[in-house]
């Protein structure tokens, strides 16, 4: 069971990271929509930094999640 669990954990971790990035991309514009005060500009700046960093993580995460999924498909379920 430990191989099954480890494989599934890796897959869930990488898919979770991709989901976090997708949520951040949707929330970012909402943080600054229609406002222009200094706090909002600071939030927009911070959101852009996070977005840029996360953008560079998408491709590597997709690759590793794909490998995790392939590995998970090949693993023998512990209940059989």
MMTF fields as JSON, N, C-alpha, C and O atoms, coordinates in Angstrom:
{
  "mmtfVersion": "1.0.0",
  "mmtfProducer": "UNKNOWN",
  "numBonds": 319,
  "numAtoms": 320,
  "numGroups": 80,
  "numChains": 1,
  "numModels": 1,
  "chainsPerModel": [1],
  "groupsPerChain": [80],
  "chainIdList": ["A"],
  "bondAtomList": [4, 2, 8, 6, 12, 10, 16, 14, 20, 18, 24, 22, 28, 26, 32, 30, 36, 34, 40, 38, 44, 42, 48, 46, 52, 50, 56, 54, 60, 58, 64, 62, 68, 66, 72, 70, 76, 74, 80, 78, 84, 82, 88, 86, 92, 90, 96, 94, 100, 98, 104, 102, 108, 106, 112, 110, 116, 114, 120, 118, 124, 122, 128, 126, 132, 130, 136, 134, 140, 138, 144, 142, 148, 146, 152, 150, 156, 154, 160, 158, 164, 162, 168, 166, 172, 170, 176, 174, 180, 178, 184, 182, 188, 186, 192, 190, 196, 194, 200, 198, 204, 202, 208, 206, 212, 210, 216, 214, 220, 218, 224, 222, 228, 226, 232, 230, 236, 234, 240, 238, 244, 242, 248, 246, 252, 250, 256, 254, 260, 258, 264, 262, 268, 266, 272, 270, 276, 274, 280, 278, 284, 282, 288, 286, 292, 290, 296, 294, 300, 298, 304, 302, 308, 306, 312, 310, 316, 314],
  "bondOrderList": [1, 1, 1, 1, 1, 1, 1, 1, 1, 1, 1, 1, 1, 1, 1, 1, 1, 1, 1, 1, 1, 1, 1, 1, 1, 1, 1, 1, 1, 1, 1, 1, 1, 1, 1, 1, 1, 1, 1, 1, 1, 1, 1, 1, 1, 1, 1, 1, 1, 1, 1, 1, 1, 1, 1, 1, 1, 1, 1, 1, 1, 1, 1, 1, 1, 1, 1, 1, 1, 1, 1, 1, 1, 1, 1, 1, 1, 1, 1],
  "groupList": [{"groupName": "UNK", "atomNameList": ["N", "CA", "C", "O"], "elementList": ["N", "C", "C", "O"], "formalChargeList": [0, 0, 0, 0], "bondAtomList": [1, 0, 2, 1, 3, 2], "bondOrderList": [1, 1, 2], "singleLetterCode": "X", "chemCompType": "L-PEPTIDE LINKING"}],
  "groupTypeList": [0, 0, 0, 0, 0, 0, 0, 0, 0, 0, 0, 0, 0, 0, 0, 0, 0, 0, 0, 0, 0, 0, 0, 0, 0, 0, 0, 0, 0, 0, 0, 0, 0, 0, 0, 0, 0, 0, 0, 0, 0, 0, 0, 0, 0, 0, 0, 0, 0, 0, 0, 0, 0, 0, 0, 0, 0, 0, 0, 0, 0, 0, 0, 0, 0, 0, 0, 0, 0, 0, 0, 0, 0, 0, 0, 0, 0, 0, 0, 0],
  "groupIdList": [1, 2, 3, 4, 5, 6, 7, 8, 9, 10, 11, 12, 13, 14, 15, 16, 17, 18, 19, 20, 21, 22, 23, 24, 25, 26, 27, 28, 29, 30, 31, 32, 33, 34, 35, 36, 37, 38, 39, 40, 41, 42, 43, 44, 45, 46, 47, 48, 49, 50, 51, 52, 53, 54, 55, 56, 57, 58, 59, 60, 61, 62, 63, 64, 65, 66, 67, 68, 69, 70, 71, 72, 73, 74, 75, 76, 77, 78, 79, 80],
  "secStructList": [7, 2, 2, 2, 2, 2, 2, 2, 2, 2, 2, 2, 2, 2, 2, 2, 2, 2, 2, 2, 2, 2, 2, 2, 2, 2, 2, 2, 2, 2, 2, 2, 6, 6, 7, 7, 1, 2, 2, 2, 2, 2, 2, 2, 2, 2, 2, 2, 2, 2, 2, 2, 2, 2, 2, 2, 2, 2, 2, 2, 2, 2, 2, 2, 2, 2, 2, 2, 2, 2, 2, 2, 2, 2, 1, 7, 7, 6, 6, 7],
  "xCoordList": [0.821, 0.0, 0.858, 0.422, 2.055, 2.864, 3.213, 3.25, 3.473, 3.755, 2.548, 2.672, 1.38, 0.129, -0.111, -0.426, 0.04, -0.204, 0.804, 0.431, 2.067, 3.105, 2.851, 2.985, 2.491, 2.224, 1.025, 1.067, -0.02, -1.217, -0.941, -1.447, -0.153, 0.203, 0.948, 0.656, 1.908, 2.659, 1.725, 1.805, 0.849, -0.087, -0.991, -1.187, -1.534, -2.416, -1.673, -2.228, -0.432, 0.352, 0.567, 0.396, 0.936, 1.213, -0.064, -0.072, -1.14, -2.408, -2.926, -3.514, -2.71, -3.107, -2.359, -2.941, -1.063, -0.273, -0.788, -0.879, -1.129, -1.692, -3.048, -3.346, -3.847, -5.136, -4.935, -5.652, -3.974, -3.689, -3.338, -3.794, -2.526, -2.142, -3.375, -3.533, -4.246, -5.463, -6.346, -6.897, -6.482, -7.295, -6.667, -7.371, -5.356, -4.676, -4.864, -5.04, -4.826, -5.005, -6.407, -6.589, -7.386, -8.753, -8.979, -9.715, -8.349, -8.559, -7.762, -8.211, -6.595, -5.727, -6.43, -6.392, -7.069, -7.755, -8.882, -9.163, -9.52, -10.614, -10.116, -10.86, -8.852, -8.298, -8.144, -8.156, -8.0, -7.708, -8.774, -8.64, -9.804, -10.822, -11.49, -12.004, -11.468, -12.212, -11.682, -12.371, -10.501, -9.967, -8.579, -7.881, -8.18, -6.868, -6.094, -5.168, -6.445, -5.696, -4.348, -4.075, -3.536, -2.184, -2.167, -1.339, -3.066, -3.122, -3.432, -2.855, -4.338, -4.729, -3.571, -3.329, -2.86, -1.697, -0.636, 0.009, -0.456, 0.515, 0.071, 0.895, -1.227, -1.758, -1.562, -1.186, -1.82, -1.666, -0.215, 0.059, 0.704, 2.122, 2.492, 3.176, 2.042, 2.334, 1.693, 2.313, 0.46, -0.221, 0.522, 0.604, 1.059, 1.813, 3.092, 3.452, 3.769, 4.991, 4.665, 5.356, 3.62, 3.212, 2.816, 3.209, 2.047, 1.59, 2.758, 2.775, 3.723, 4.896, 5.674, 6.107, 5.846, 6.569, 5.814, 6.396, 4.512, 3.714, 3.62, 3.556, 3.611, 3.543, 4.712, 4.555, 5.874, 7.051, 6.994, 7.78, 6.095, 5.973, 4.975, 4.974, 4.135, 3.055, 3.589, 3.202, 4.453, 4.95, 5.655, 5.353, 6.587, 7.213, 6.199, 6.308, 5.224, 4.208, 3.352, 3.006, 3.007, 2.232, 3.007, 2.441, 4.3, 5.123, 5.204, 5.013, 5.484, 5.626, 4.279, 4.227, 3.192, 1.868, 1.527, 0.927, 1.904, 1.686, 2.446, 1.913, 3.685, 4.483, 3.881, 3.827, 3.43, 2.781, 1.537, 1.293, 0.754, -0.471, -0.144, -0.825, 0.89, 1.303, 1.759, 1.422, 2.518, 2.991, 1.811, 1.777, 0.855, -0.317, -1.146, -1.681, -1.241, -1.985, -1.348, -2.045, -0.023, 0.689, 0.755, 1.017, 0.525, 0.692, -0.471, -1.624, -0.139, -1.153, -1.908, -1.291, -3.235, -4.012, -3.743, -3.608, -3.668, -3.34, -4.468, -4.225, -5.686, -6.812, -7.006, -7.923, -6.14, -6.305, -5.354, -5.364],
  "yCoordList": [-1.203, 0.0, 1.257, 2.289, 1.204, 2.421, 2.977, 4.196, 2.114, 2.595, 3.28, 4.322, 2.688, 3.254, 4.626, 5.595, 4.69, 5.934, 7.012, 8.167, 6.641, 7.616, 8.158, 9.356, 7.279, 7.684, 8.629, 9.658, 8.282, 9.116, 10.459, 11.492, 10.443, 11.683, 12.635, 13.83, 12.107, 12.951, 13.568, 14.761, 12.748, 13.233, 14.32, 15.363, 14.083, 15.077, 16.371, 17.458, 16.268, 17.463, 18.328, 19.547, 17.702, 18.468, 19.028, 20.158, 18.247, 18.772, 19.895, 20.862, 19.768, 20.821, 22.117, 23.2, 22.009, 23.209, 23.883, 25.11, 23.082, 23.652, 24.315, 25.37, 23.716, 24.309, 25.635, 26.603, 25.678, 26.924, 28.046, 29.179, 27.727, 28.73, 29.214, 30.413, 28.287, 28.671, 29.585, 30.558, 29.287, 30.12, 31.498, 32.507, 31.55, 32.841, 33.691, 34.906, 33.052, 33.799, 34.39, 35.461, 33.705, 34.228, 35.306, 36.264, 35.149, 36.109, 37.395, 38.458, 37.314, 38.483, 39.703, 40.762, 39.592, 40.768, 41.291, 42.49, 40.409, 40.844, 41.695, 42.518, 41.496, 42.279, 43.747, 44.605, 44.039, 45.411, 46.024, 47.179, 45.302, 45.77, 47.059, 47.14, 48.067, 49.293, 50.218, 51.169, 49.983, 50.836, 51.311, 50.647, 52.457, 52.984, 53.617, 54.392, 53.31, 53.914, 53.199, 52.193, 53.717, 53.21, 51.759, 50.972, 51.397, 50.014, 49.051, 47.967, 49.458, 48.594, 48.451, 47.36, 49.528, 49.444, 48.526, 47.77, 48.59, 47.708, 46.251, 45.365, 46.005, 44.641, 44.158, 43.01, 45.041, 44.677, 44.327, 43.367, 45.098, 44.84, 43.475, 42.684, 43.206, 41.924, 40.765, 39.716, 40.954, 39.897, 39.6, 38.447, 40.631, 40.435, 39.645, 38.775, 39.934, 39.198, 37.722, 36.844, 37.459, 36.072, 35.407, 34.272, 36.106, 35.556, 35.215, 34.149, 36.108, 35.857, 34.634, 33.804, 34.533, 33.387, 32.097, 31.096, 32.135, 30.931, 30.543, 29.357, 31.517, 31.228, 30.351, 29.464, 30.598, 29.798, 28.392, 27.529, 28.156, 26.839, 25.927, 24.718, 26.484, 25.703, 24.552, 23.402, 24.837, 23.794, 22.66, 21.493, 22.966, 21.864, 21.058, 19.836, 21.735, 21.015, 20.119, 19.004, 20.605, 19.779, 18.526, 17.436, 18.691, 17.537, 16.508, 15.314, 16.968, 16.031, 15.413, 14.243, 16.173, 15.611, 14.546, 13.524, 14.779, 13.78, 12.494, 11.397, 12.633, 11.455, 10.75, 9.521, 11.539, 10.954, 10.159, 9.065, 10.723, 10.054, 8.744, 7.737, 8.761, 7.53, 6.472, 5.295, 6.908, 5.988, 5.422, 4.234, 6.28, 5.863, 4.838, 3.889, 5.042, 4.091, 2.7, 1.692, 2.653, 1.375, 0.657, -0.545, 1.37, 0.763, -0.19, 0.069, -1.247, -2.247, -1.775, -1.456, -1.73, -1.31, -2.242, -3.453, -1.692, -2.481, -3.438, -4.391, -3.205, -4.035, -5.264, -6.053, -5.43, -6.614, -7.726, -8.79],
  "zCoordList": [0.0, 0.0, 0.0, -0.512, 0.554, 0.648, -0.733, -0.902, -1.733, -3.083, -3.695, -4.339, -3.491, -3.985, -3.353, -4.045, -2.057, -1.321, -1.715, -1.915, -1.826, -2.193, -3.598, -3.844, -4.498, -5.878, -5.931, -6.606, -5.231, -5.207, -4.525, -4.961, -3.479, -2.78, -3.709, -3.744, -4.458, -5.401, -6.444, -6.735, -6.996, -8.007, -7.427, -8.051, -6.251, -5.621, -5.298, -5.46, -4.847, -4.533, -5.779, -5.73, -6.879, -8.093, -8.713, -9.202, -8.696, -9.196, -8.292, -8.777, -6.991, -6.053, -6.303, -6.231, -6.597, -6.897, -8.163, -8.222, -9.181, -10.406, -10.13, -10.69, -9.292, -8.927, -8.186, -8.44, -7.283, -6.566, -7.538, -7.379, -8.545, -9.54, -10.302, -10.532, -10.694, -11.425, -10.58, -11.094, -9.309, -8.413, -8.26, -8.295, -8.092, -7.96, -9.213, -9.121, -10.384, -11.629, -11.731, -12.309, -11.178, -11.211, -10.154, -10.388, -8.998, -7.909, -8.076, -7.648, -8.689, -8.843, -9.394, -8.767, -10.543, -11.107, -10.222, -10.217, -9.484, -8.61, -7.447, -6.913, -7.052, -5.946, -6.301, -5.419, -7.57, -7.978, -8.869, -9.273, -9.179, -10.115, -9.641, -8.526, -10.52, -10.29, -9.211, -8.843, -8.696, -7.63, -8.019, -8.785, -7.491, -7.88, -6.729, -6.97, -5.497, -4.395, -4.207, -4.861, -3.332, -3.132, -2.665, -3.125, -1.762, -1.28, -2.417, -2.508, -3.27, -4.381, -5.359, -5.875, -5.617, -6.507, -5.921, -6.648, -4.607, -3.947, -4.066, -4.292, -3.914, -4.072, -5.503, -5.737, -6.449, -7.858, -8.163, -8.884, -7.619, -7.808, -7.225, -7.874, -6.012, -5.357, -6.126, -6.301, -6.581, -7.339, -8.63, -9.053, -9.252, -10.5, -10.242, -11.035, -9.16, -8.823, -8.61, -9.127, -7.852, -7.605, -8.921, -9.188, -9.733, -11.005, -11.922, -12.537, -12.014, -12.856, -12.37, -13.17, -11.062, -10.506, -10.777, -11.197, -10.531, -10.73, -12.206, -12.532, -13.081, -14.514, -14.943, -15.782, -14.371, -14.722, -14.127, -14.516, -13.207, -12.574, -13.283, -13.051, -14.133, -14.738, -15.588, -15.378, -16.526, -17.436, -16.685, -16.937, -15.77, -15.019, -14.197, -14.105, -13.605, -12.825, -13.718, -13.329, -14.919, -15.847, -16.245, -16.331, -16.484, -16.865, -15.746, -15.978, -14.548, -13.429, -13.062, -12.685, -13.166, -12.892, -13.929, -13.597, -15.17, -16.212, -15.927, -16.096, -15.497, -15.133, -13.921, -13.87, -12.947, -11.763, -12.173, -11.664, -13.098, -13.544, -14.26, -14.064, -15.081, -15.774, -14.771, -14.892, -13.797, -12.766, -11.975, -11.654, -11.669, -10.906, -11.694, -11.122, -12.999, -13.835, -13.83, -13.944, -13.699, -13.749, -12.406, -12.359, -11.332, -10.014, -9.707, -10.053, -9.078, -8.721, -7.478, -6.462, -7.553, -6.375, -5.193, -5.368, -4.033, -2.85, -2.451, -1.711, -2.924, -2.517, -3.404, -3.179, -4.419, -5.271, -4.884, -5.503]
}
